[in-house]
Amino acid sequence: MGFWKPLGGGRSNDDIFICAADEPIGGRPLRCLLIDLLAAAGVPMSISQLVGELERLNTPLAGRPSKAVSDALRWEIRNGRVERVGRGRYRFLGAPPTTLARITRRARSVRRHLAERSAQPSSGDSIPTAS
């Protein structure tokens, strides 16, 4: 599922996310992305809308994407950050400023990692060389 690597003397402000190229995103990184998406939207979003946003970010999910998203959101409901407002619809309730800043920072790190990962050619791709 990847891991967080502290940089700059172990300060959490400098955490970066590292994951293998073919490894699906789950756990805390997925929850950070989902909370960041819900907070940015400011309105309730459906599971299919959230899955669509994750696909747009080229986020690989293990198993059925809708199940992975709903499982991650269930965890955040227990933490009081997300509320289920209807069948398959969720909204961000809020979080303390420092918590929200940490989540946003981690979501940015995951997005950066996904962008770098999608920019790298896969092992089957050939890299053109100048002749």
Buried (B, 14 or more C-beta within 10 A) or exposed (E): EBEBEEEEEEEEEEBBBEBEEEEBBBBBBBBBBBBBBBBEBEEBBBBEBBBEBBEEBEBBBEEEBBEBBBBBBEBBEEEEBBBBEEEBBBBBBEBEEEEBEBBBBBBBBBBEBBEEBEEEEEEEEEEEEEE
